[in-house]
Each structure stands twice: as structure tokens, then as C-alpha cells.
Amino acid sequence: MKKFFALLLTLIMVLGVTACGGDSTPDATVLTLAVEQDIDNFDPFTNQQNPFVRIINFNCYETLFHYDADMKLVMDLATSYEQVDDTTYTFKLREGVTFHNGEAFTADDVIYTINTIKDEATGAWRNSQYANVAEMTATDATTLTIKLAAPQAGFIDNLAYTAIVSKSTTPKDLTTNPVGTGPFKFVSWTPNDSIKFEKNANYWEADKIAVDQLVMKVIPDPTVSVTSLQSKTVQFVGSMDIESANTVANTEGLVLMESNYASTIYELEIGRHLNKALADPEVVRALFLAMDRETIAEQVFSGKASAAKSPFPSAAKFYAEVDTEGYDIEKAKQVLAATEYKDGFSFTVQVLSSDSASQQALIIWQDALKKLGVELKIDICELSVWLDAYLNRNYDMIANYYSMVGTDPSTYCSVIMTALADYQTKDLPDLNKLILDSANGSDEAVRKEGYKTVQEQIVKYRPVISYVECTNLNGMTDNLTGVTVNAMGHAFFKYAAFN
């Protein structure tokens, strides 16, 4: 009888995994991914949420090219490109590609995509990355020339994570109905439960797609994600926290996939435009002298992280170790004593409920700050609350983590620093100008010196503090093959298969 019930339970579990595919046939191959949060929409111009940026952006939509696990460019909608001079690029585009709505992909779609990003009315978060585009010309359907107003070294990096959309669609259309050219086509979205995709039978490499359905299952609790991975009701969990990663590494039948490069930084963005105490760089310096980054790297990240010594990840071009002050509680007391806040004060850090690593780091820091007479209040927020505070720059401090695209630091500056220009760094026009000049320069020696100063200025004024950097960690079942994840956590499933 016990054997019968065990067999019955196994059969139910197998049927459950197959059922995740929705209307699939019993023989359909279904790959289920656990994601830590639902998305708000499918608009590729405005959506900054991890499940979108890391999965949907590259598997439903598609880019001209992407960075693989070794940080080398792999061609997608483009087959090649050439930099003609400091400001001119030509792209040869792939022939025979169609969007999920049946329309042919052409150079005009790339032009439309970039113009939509450039349009201020769109509210695209990558707007600043394309503001420098001066002219775009489609010689024919598969040949595109883009001319910049000034040199922009990170331009190719920007294209490597920009989803291309059809010129017949609008951002509003795409909010609930994503139409891309990717290997998986949108089927349905059940908010707070799952997002389902099916194999794109008209994909330009359709014969290499072994998975019939891709299902993103919303599982906010990382412990439940790991349990689901262990039971194989999900087969992949991306960008795992360290506790989950350790469990996966020690579980038979599971595989921990660690990125080849440390490109993810954990940081705190400082509301120096709102909080008088935090507007004083010496006050912030004192606070971070009380942060034991080495202990956080060892205890919270189990040694899979290291103390950050720059605002940039160490994999970034022109990286320089400019933030070398380590944990020193006595020095912290001395620095704070020289400010008007020598008797202490309180401030609040907002952190995502799903970001357990940041929460643990804050608890360690909170305890140390008590020795300075400073009270750190930790506000654990659901996504909507956190996102509202983040986008409106309405916080004392906010915990965040960022994975750099490519290697050029202009991407970090455009995503993190440029967004602060009207807030935390509004009183630092020289820094904002230097960031733009360094991004747009063509002389490598000048750019190197410029970015060294950028890093020094960020550490000096402290609008943002990077405290640890780490690799990207992913868990999967040992029968899953063909998945690629790069250092930024971008996951690619078109070659995924089960053995």
C-alpha cells in the first residue's frame, strides 16, 4: 500500500509539472522558472523589474546582440556591425525574421524602437543612453546606419540589452501584449501567479528550440523556490540569494550555476537631497566606517562576495580602487564627532521584502551604528512601495543591487548616476558633466582619467555607496542543459533542453 501511495504521489507531481504549461498536450516539454516577483507590465521601455529585464527581455523580446557567459557578444537580430568612425556605426540585420504578430522585422523597427526611447513622452528609463543618437538611416530592410552626435563608448553595451519592437506597436499596446521576435511567444499572464509562453514556431532558429512552453512561476519566498526546485516542480531559479545557493550546492540532483565574473554590486543610494544629516559627506563617511563590509561578504554571502572598493564593479573597464577605508568604529566616532550630529540621529533604509541579502547586511550595520548613537530603521517594503520610493527618489536611503551590462562604466553611470542628476547630485554639476564627458569621449587615456575622477567624486560626496560585489548565482535541476546566464543575470533559454 505504501508503494502504491508513493507511486500515486509521483504521478500527481509529474502531472502537476506538465499542467503548469496551461493548454499544453500531455507530451509537451515544459520548463518552469521561479521568479521572486510578478511584473507590472510588459512594456520594454519602462519596465525595470528583474523578471522582465533578465528573462522576458531576451526570451520573448530580442536584442540586436547579447553578452554570453564569457562576456562576448553573440549576434541575434544583427548578424554583424562595424564602427566606421568615432560616431558612425553600420549594422547588418538578420533576414527572414518575423515578429510574433507575423510582421517582417526590418531596419525600420530598430529606428522606431530607438526613436520611441528618445521620445521624452515615453518615459523610457534608457532615454539618456540614446539621447546622443543624431541620425538613423535604413539603406534597405537589413542595413542600418546610426550616427551619434558625439563619441559614446558604451553605445554597443546599450544596444545589447535593448529589446527591439515592431513599428506597428505602441508602448501602450505592449503593456499587456508583448510582441517580440524572441524564441518564446506570449500566451497568458495570471497576475501574482504565472506568465506563460510557448515556442515561437516561426523563430529564425526554431529547429534548435527543444522546450515547448516556458512558464514563469511567481514564488516570492526564496525558501519555497528552493523547495520547488528540489521537488522539480520548477527547474530553474535565477539570481538566487546566498542562503538558497548554499542549499542548492549541497543538494543531490541540483546544480549551482555561478557567473564567470563579479558584475553585481549591492549598494545604498543616499537621499542627500532630502535628509540634512545625509547631505553632509562626513556624516555618511562616519556611517560607512561603521559598516563591516568584509564581515557582510563572509557571513551574508558565504564568501561568494567581496568588499566593494569602488562604485563600479571590478569587472568594469577603468575600474579603480578608490574606496579603501575599511571598518573602523573608533575612527567612525571621531569623524561623526566633528559634525553637528555628534550626538547621533536616526534614518530609515527602505529595502525590498524579497532582498534578504540586503536585509541581513542592514541588520549587521544597524548593530554597529548603535555604537555611534545612530539609529538605523529598516523599512521592509513590498515591490510597489519600494519602486515608488525609488523612482521618485523619495527616501533617506534605499537598498538596491545592480548588475552592469557589458564592461563600459558608462552603462553604470547612465542607469544609476544619471537618474540622480535632478536629485542627489543636483548640487554637483561638475560630476554630472564629467560623467557625460567620459561617456562621450573617444580618447581611451582621457576616458580612463575621467572615470577615475568620477569614482573618486562619488566616494567623496557619497550619493551612492557600493558595499559588496558578487557573482550571479542560479540554481537548476541536473537534467536541464543548454541554459546560459551572463554576469548580469540575463538568462537565455532558447537552447534549453532536458536530458
C-alpha positions as CSV (number, residue, x, y, z in Angstrom):
1,M,0.0,0.0,0.0
2,K,2.8,2.4,0.9
3,K,4.4,1.8,-2.5
4,F,1.0,2.5,-4.2
5,F,0.7,5.9,-2.5
6,A,4.3,6.8,-3.3
7,L,3.7,5.9,-7.0
8,L,0.4,8.0,-6.9
9,L,2.2,11.0,-5.4
10,T,4.9,10.8,-8.0
11,L,2.3,10.6,-10.8
12,I,0.5,13.7,-9.4
13,M,3.8,15.6,-9.2
14,V,4.6,14.8,-12.8
15,L,1.1,15.8,-14.0
16,G,1.4,19.0,-11.9
17,V,4.6,20.0,-13.7
18,T,3.1,19.3,-17.1
19,A,-0.1,21.2,-16.1
20,C,2.0,24.3,-15.5
21,G,2.1,24.8,-19.2
22,G,-1.7,25.6,-19.3
23,D,-3.2,24.2,-22.5
24,S,-0.3,22.0,-23.5
25,T,-0.6,18.4,-24.5
26,P,0.5,15.8,-22.0
27,D,3.7,15.3,-24.1
28,A,4.6,19.0,-24.1
29,T,8.1,19.8,-22.8
30,V,7.6,22.5,-20.2
31,L,10.3,24.5,-18.5
32,T,9.2,26.2,-15.3
33,L,11.2,29.1,-13.8
34,A,10.7,30.5,-10.3
35,V,10.8,34.3,-10.2
36,E,10.8,36.3,-7.0
37,Q,8.2,38.8,-8.0
38,D,5.5,39.5,-10.6
39,I,5.8,42.2,-13.1
40,D,3.7,45.4,-13.5
41,N,3.5,45.2,-17.3
42,F,5.3,44.0,-20.5
43,D,6.4,47.5,-21.7
44,P,10.1,47.1,-22.6
45,F,10.7,50.9,-22.5
46,T,9.7,51.5,-18.9
47,N,9.9,48.1,-17.1
48,Q,13.0,47.8,-14.8
49,Q,11.8,44.8,-12.8
50,N,14.3,41.9,-12.6
51,P,12.0,39.1,-14.1
52,F,11.4,41.4,-17.1
53,V,15.0,42.7,-17.6
54,R,16.6,39.3,-17.0
55,I,14.2,36.9,-18.7
56,I,11.3,38.4,-20.8
57,N,13.6,41.0,-22.4
58,F,15.7,38.2,-24.0
59,N,13.3,35.3,-24.5
60,C,10.1,36.9,-25.6
61,Y,11.6,40.1,-27.0
62,E,15.0,40.0,-28.6
63,T,18.0,42.4,-28.9
64,L,20.4,43.0,-31.7
65,F,23.0,41.0,-29.8
66,H,23.7,40.0,-26.2
67,Y,26.6,39.2,-23.9
68,D,27.2,35.5,-23.2
69,A,28.6,33.9,-20.1
70,D,32.1,34.9,-21.1
71,M,31.0,38.5,-21.8
72,K,31.4,38.1,-25.5
73,L,28.9,39.5,-28.0
74,V,26.6,36.9,-29.6
75,M,24.6,38.1,-32.6
76,D,20.8,37.9,-32.5
77,L,18.8,40.3,-34.7
78,A,22.0,41.7,-36.1
79,T,24.5,39.5,-37.9
80,S,27.4,41.9,-37.7
81,Y,28.2,45.5,-37.1
82,E,31.1,47.9,-38.0
83,Q,32.2,51.1,-36.3
84,V,33.0,53.3,-39.3
85,D,34.4,56.2,-37.3
86,D,34.1,57.7,-33.8
87,T,30.4,58.4,-34.3
88,T,29.1,56.2,-37.0
89,Y,28.0,52.5,-36.9
90,T,26.6,50.3,-39.6
91,F,24.6,47.1,-38.8
92,K,23.7,44.2,-41.0
93,L,20.4,42.7,-39.8
94,R,19.2,39.2,-39.9
95,E,17.0,38.3,-42.9
96,G,13.8,36.2,-42.6
97,V,12.9,37.3,-39.1
98,T,9.2,37.9,-38.1
99,F,7.6,39.3,-35.1
100,H,5.1,37.2,-33.1
101,N,2.3,39.1,-34.9
102,G,3.6,37.9,-38.3
103,E,5.1,41.2,-39.4
104,A,8.6,41.1,-41.0
105,F,11.4,42.5,-39.0
106,T,13.3,45.3,-40.8
107,A,15.7,48.2,-40.0
108,D,12.7,50.5,-39.7
109,D,11.8,48.6,-36.5
110,V,15.2,49.3,-34.9
111,I,14.8,53.0,-35.9
112,Y,11.3,53.1,-34.4
113,T,12.5,51.4,-31.2
114,I,15.3,53.9,-30.6
115,N,13.1,56.9,-31.5
116,T,10.5,55.7,-29.0
117,I,13.2,55.6,-26.3
118,K,14.4,59.1,-27.3
119,D,10.9,60.5,-27.1
120,E,10.5,62.1,-23.6
121,A,6.8,61.3,-23.6
122,T,7.6,57.6,-23.5
123,G,9.3,57.9,-20.1
124,A,11.9,55.2,-21.1
125,W,14.4,54.6,-18.4
126,R,17.1,54.2,-21.1
127,N,16.4,57.6,-22.6
128,S,19.7,59.1,-21.6
129,Q,21.6,56.2,-23.3
130,Y,20.1,57.2,-26.7
131,A,19.9,61.0,-26.3
132,N,23.2,61.1,-28.3
133,V,21.7,59.5,-31.4
134,A,21.7,62.1,-34.1
135,E,20.6,60.3,-37.2
136,M,19.5,56.8,-38.3
137,T,19.2,55.6,-41.9
138,A,17.8,52.4,-43.4
139,T,19.7,51.8,-46.6
140,D,17.5,48.7,-47.1
141,A,15.5,46.3,-45.0
142,T,18.6,44.7,-43.5
143,T,21.1,47.5,-43.5
144,L,21.1,50.3,-40.8
145,T,23.4,53.2,-40.2
146,I,23.4,55.1,-36.9
147,K,25.2,58.3,-36.4
148,L,25.9,59.8,-33.0
149,A,26.2,63.5,-32.2
150,A,29.4,62.7,-30.2
151,P,31.5,59.6,-29.5
152,Q,29.8,57.2,-27.0
153,A,31.9,54.3,-26.0
154,G,29.1,52.4,-24.2
155,F,26.7,52.6,-27.2
156,I,27.1,48.9,-28.1
157,D,26.6,47.9,-24.5
158,N,23.3,49.8,-24.5
159,L,22.1,48.0,-27.7
160,A,23.0,44.7,-26.0
161,Y,20.0,45.0,-23.7
162,T,17.5,47.0,-25.7
163,A,14.6,44.9,-26.9
164,I,13.5,45.7,-30.4
165,V,9.8,46.1,-31.0
166,S,7.6,46.3,-34.1
167,K,6.9,49.8,-35.6
168,S,3.2,48.9,-35.7
169,T,3.0,48.7,-31.9
170,T,3.0,51.4,-29.2
171,P,4.2,51.2,-25.6
172,K,0.5,51.1,-24.5
173,D,-0.1,48.1,-26.8
174,L,2.9,46.3,-25.3
175,T,1.8,46.8,-21.7
176,T,-0.4,43.7,-21.7
177,N,0.5,42.1,-25.1
178,P,4.3,41.7,-25.6
179,V,5.1,41.3,-29.3
180,G,8.7,40.5,-29.9
181,T,10.8,38.3,-32.2
182,G,12.1,36.0,-29.5
183,P,12.1,32.2,-29.2
184,F,9.1,32.2,-26.9
185,K,5.7,33.8,-27.7
186,F,3.4,35.2,-25.0
187,V,0.4,33.1,-24.1
188,S,-1.1,34.4,-20.9
189,W,-0.5,36.3,-17.7
190,T,-2.2,35.5,-14.4
191,P,-1.1,38.3,-12.1
192,N,0.7,37.2,-8.9
193,D,0.7,33.6,-10.2
194,S,2.4,32.9,-13.5
195,I,3.3,34.1,-17.0
196,K,3.2,31.6,-19.8
197,F,5.0,31.5,-23.2
198,E,5.1,28.9,-26.0
199,K,7.7,28.0,-28.5
200,N,7.8,30.5,-31.4
201,A,7.4,28.2,-34.4
202,N,8.4,30.9,-36.8
203,Y,11.6,31.8,-34.9
204,W,14.8,32.1,-37.0
205,E,16.3,29.2,-35.1
206,A,13.1,27.3,-34.3
207,D,14.7,23.9,-35.1
208,K,17.0,24.4,-32.1
209,I,14.2,25.1,-29.5
210,A,13.6,22.0,-27.5
211,V,11.2,23.4,-25.0
212,D,7.5,23.7,-26.0
213,Q,6.5,26.0,-23.2
214,L,8.2,28.4,-20.8
215,V,6.4,29.2,-17.6
216,M,7.5,31.9,-15.1
217,K,6.0,31.0,-11.8
218,V,5.8,33.8,-9.2
219,I,7.3,32.5,-5.9
220,P,8.2,35.4,-3.6
221,D,9.6,33.3,-0.8
222,P,13.2,32.1,-1.7
223,T,12.8,29.1,0.6
224,V,9.7,27.9,-1.3
225,S,11.6,28.4,-4.6
226,V,14.3,26.1,-3.4
227,T,11.8,23.5,-2.2
228,S,10.1,23.7,-5.6
229,L,13.5,23.2,-7.2
230,Q,14.2,20.2,-5.0
231,S,10.8,18.6,-5.9
232,K,11.4,19.6,-9.5
233,T,8.1,21.4,-9.9
234,V,10.3,24.2,-11.1
235,Q,13.6,23.5,-12.9
236,F,15.3,26.9,-12.7
237,V,15.7,29.7,-10.2
238,G,17.7,32.7,-11.3
239,S,19.7,35.3,-9.3
240,M,19.4,33.4,-6.0
241,D,20.2,34.7,-2.6
242,I,23.2,33.2,-1.0
243,E,21.3,31.0,1.5
244,S,19.3,29.4,-1.3
245,A,22.5,29.0,-3.4
246,N,24.2,27.1,-0.5
247,T,21.2,24.8,-0.2
248,V,21.3,24.1,-4.0
249,A,25.1,23.4,-3.9
250,N,24.5,20.8,-1.2
251,T,21.5,19.1,-2.7
252,E,21.9,16.0,-4.8
253,G,20.1,16.4,-8.1
254,L,20.6,20.2,-8.2
255,V,23.3,22.3,-9.8
256,L,24.5,25.7,-8.7
257,M,25.5,27.9,-11.7
258,E,27.8,30.8,-10.8
259,S,28.6,33.5,-13.3
260,N,32.2,33.8,-14.5
261,Y,32.5,37.4,-13.4
262,A,31.5,39.5,-10.4
263,S,29.4,42.2,-12.0
264,T,26.7,42.6,-9.4
265,I,27.1,45.3,-6.8
266,Y,25.0,45.8,-3.6
267,E,24.5,49.4,-2.9
268,L,22.7,52.1,-0.9
269,E,21.5,55.2,-2.6
270,I,21.6,58.2,-0.3
271,G,18.8,60.8,-0.1
272,R,21.2,63.6,0.5
273,H,18.7,65.9,-1.3
274,L,16.1,65.2,1.3
275,N,17.9,64.4,4.6
276,K,20.0,67.2,6.1
277,A,22.3,64.8,8.0
278,L,22.9,62.7,5.0
279,A,23.7,65.8,2.9
280,D,27.0,66.0,4.8
281,P,29.5,63.7,3.2
282,E,31.4,63.4,6.5
283,V,28.4,62.1,8.3
284,V,27.9,59.5,5.6
285,R,31.6,58.7,5.8
286,A,31.3,58.0,9.5
287,L,28.2,55.8,9.0
288,F,30.1,53.6,6.5
289,L,33.2,53.4,8.6
290,A,30.9,51.5,10.9
291,M,29.9,49.1,8.1
292,D,32.0,45.9,8.3
293,R,31.9,45.0,4.6
294,E,34.3,42.1,5.0
295,T,32.0,40.5,7.6
296,I,29.0,41.1,5.4
297,A,30.7,39.5,2.4
298,E,31.7,36.5,4.5
299,Q,28.6,36.0,6.7
300,V,25.8,37.2,4.4
301,F,27.3,36.0,1.1
302,S,29.2,32.9,2.4
303,G,32.4,34.2,0.9
304,K,30.9,34.5,-2.6
305,A,31.2,38.3,-2.4
306,S,34.0,40.7,-1.6
307,A,34.1,44.2,-0.1
308,A,33.5,46.8,-2.8
309,K,36.3,49.3,-3.3
310,S,34.7,51.4,-6.0
311,P,31.2,52.4,-7.0
312,F,31.8,50.3,-10.2
313,P,32.0,46.5,-10.2
314,S,35.6,45.3,-10.6
315,A,34.8,43.8,-14.0
316,A,34.2,47.4,-15.3
317,K,36.6,49.0,-17.7
318,F,38.6,51.8,-15.9
319,Y,37.9,50.3,-12.5
320,A,40.0,51.9,-9.8
321,E,40.2,51.1,-6.0
322,V,39.3,54.5,-4.7
323,D,37.2,53.5,-1.7
324,T,39.8,51.9,0.6
325,E,38.6,52.9,4.1
326,G,37.7,49.7,6.0
327,Y,35.7,49.0,9.1
328,D,37.0,51.3,11.9
329,I,34.5,52.0,14.6
330,E,36.8,54.3,16.6
331,K,37.5,56.4,13.5
332,A,33.8,56.5,12.8
333,K,33.2,58.0,16.2
334,Q,35.9,60.6,15.6
335,V,34.6,61.6,12.2
336,L,31.0,61.9,13.4
337,A,32.1,63.9,16.5
338,A,33.4,66.6,14.2
339,T,30.0,67.1,12.6
340,E,26.9,68.7,14.0
341,Y,25.4,65.2,14.5
342,K,27.9,64.1,17.1
343,D,25.1,63.2,19.5
344,G,23.6,60.9,16.9
345,F,20.4,60.9,14.8
346,S,18.1,58.4,13.1
347,F,17.4,57.5,9.5
348,T,15.5,54.9,7.6
349,V,16.6,52.5,4.8
350,Q,13.9,51.0,2.5
351,V,14.6,47.5,1.3
352,L,12.7,45.1,-0.8
353,S,10.9,42.2,1.0
354,S,12.5,39.8,-1.4
355,D,16.0,41.1,-0.9
356,S,17.1,39.0,2.0
357,A,20.8,39.7,1.5
358,S,20.4,43.4,1.9
359,Q,18.2,42.9,4.9
360,Q,20.8,40.8,6.6
361,A,23.6,43.3,5.7
362,L,21.5,46.1,7.2
363,I,21.0,44.2,10.4
364,I,24.8,43.9,10.9
365,W,25.2,47.5,10.1
366,Q,22.3,48.5,12.4
367,D,24.0,46.9,15.3
368,A,27.3,48.6,14.7
369,L,25.7,52.1,14.3
370,K,24.3,51.8,17.8
371,K,27.9,52.3,19.0
372,L,27.8,55.8,17.3
373,G,24.5,56.7,18.9
374,V,22.9,56.4,15.4
375,E,19.6,54.6,14.9
376,L,19.0,52.8,11.7
377,K,15.4,51.9,11.0
378,I,14.9,49.1,8.4
379,D,11.7,49.5,6.4
380,I,11.0,46.2,4.5
381,C,8.8,47.1,1.6
382,E,6.7,45.3,-1.0
383,L,7.7,46.0,-4.6
384,S,5.1,48.7,-5.3
385,V,6.1,50.7,-2.2
386,W,9.8,50.3,-2.9
387,L,9.5,51.1,-6.6
388,D,7.5,54.3,-5.9
389,A,10.2,55.5,-3.5
390,Y,13.0,54.5,-5.8
391,L,11.6,56.1,-9.0
392,N,10.6,59.3,-7.1
393,R,13.9,59.4,-5.2
394,N,11.9,59.8,-2.0
395,Y,13.9,58.1,0.7
396,D,16.6,58.6,3.4
397,M,18.4,55.6,1.9
398,I,17.3,52.8,-0.3
399,A,18.9,49.4,-0.7
400,N,19.4,48.2,-4.3
401,Y,21.6,45.9,-6.3
402,Y,22.7,46.4,-9.9
403,S,24.3,44.1,-12.5
404,M,26.3,46.0,-15.1
405,V,25.6,45.4,-18.7
406,G,28.8,44.9,-20.7
407,T,32.0,46.3,-19.3
408,D,31.9,50.0,-20.1
409,P,31.2,52.1,-17.0
410,S,29.0,54.5,-19.0
411,T,26.2,51.9,-18.5
412,Y,26.5,52.1,-14.7
413,C,26.6,55.9,-14.9
414,S,23.6,56.1,-17.2
415,V,21.5,53.7,-15.2
416,I,22.5,54.7,-11.6
417,M,24.1,58.1,-11.7
418,T,22.3,60.0,-14.5
419,A,19.0,59.2,-12.7
420,L,20.2,61.1,-9.7
421,A,21.1,64.3,-11.6
422,D,17.9,66.1,-10.6
423,Y,18.1,64.8,-7.0
424,Q,21.1,63.6,-5.1
425,T,23.7,65.1,-7.4
426,K,21.8,68.3,-8.5
427,D,24.4,70.3,-6.5
428,L,27.3,68.5,-8.2
429,P,27.2,69.9,-11.7
430,D,30.9,69.2,-12.3
431,L,30.3,65.5,-11.5
432,N,27.3,65.2,-13.8
433,K,29.3,66.9,-16.6
434,L,32.3,64.7,-16.1
435,I,30.0,61.6,-16.3
436,L,28.7,62.8,-19.7
437,D,32.1,63.8,-21.0
438,S,33.6,60.4,-20.0
439,A,30.8,58.5,-21.7
440,N,31.1,60.5,-24.9
441,G,34.9,60.7,-25.2
442,S,36.9,58.7,-27.8
443,D,40.4,59.0,-26.3
444,E,40.9,56.0,-24.0
445,A,43.5,57.7,-21.9
446,V,41.2,60.7,-21.3
447,R,38.3,58.4,-20.5
448,K,40.4,56.4,-18.0
449,E,41.4,59.6,-16.2
450,G,37.8,60.9,-16.3
451,Y,36.3,57.8,-14.9
452,K,38.9,57.6,-12.2
453,T,37.8,61.1,-11.1
454,V,34.1,60.1,-11.4
455,Q,34.8,57.2,-9.0
456,E,36.7,59.5,-6.6
457,Q,33.9,62.1,-6.7
458,I,31.2,59.6,-6.0
459,V,33.2,58.3,-3.0
460,K,33.8,61.9,-1.8
461,Y,30.2,63.1,-1.9
462,R,28.5,59.7,-1.4
463,P,25.3,60.0,-3.3
464,V,25.6,56.2,-3.7
465,I,27.6,53.6,-1.7
466,S,28.6,50.3,-3.1
467,Y,29.5,47.9,-0.2
468,V,29.9,44.4,-1.7
469,E,30.2,42.9,-5.2
470,C,29.3,39.3,-6.1
471,T,28.8,36.8,-8.8
472,N,25.3,35.9,-10.1
473,L,24.0,32.7,-8.6
474,N,21.4,30.4,-10.3
475,G,20.0,27.0,-9.4
476,M,18.7,24.3,-11.7
477,T,17.9,20.7,-11.8
478,D,20.7,18.5,-13.0
479,N,18.7,17.2,-16.1
480,L,18.4,20.7,-17.5
481,T,21.0,21.7,-20.1
482,G,21.7,24.5,-22.6
483,V,20.8,27.4,-20.3
484,T,23.1,30.4,-20.5
485,V,23.3,33.1,-17.8
486,N,25.7,36.0,-18.0
487,A,27.3,38.1,-15.2
488,M,24.3,40.5,-15.3
489,G,21.9,37.7,-14.6
490,H,20.4,37.7,-18.1
491,A,19.1,34.2,-18.8
492,F,18.7,32.7,-22.2
493,F,16.5,29.6,-22.7
494,K,16.2,29.1,-26.4
495,Y,18.7,26.2,-26.3
496,A,17.4,24.7,-23.1
497,A,16.6,21.0,-23.1
498,F,16.1,18.1,-20.7
499,N,18.3,15.0,-20.8
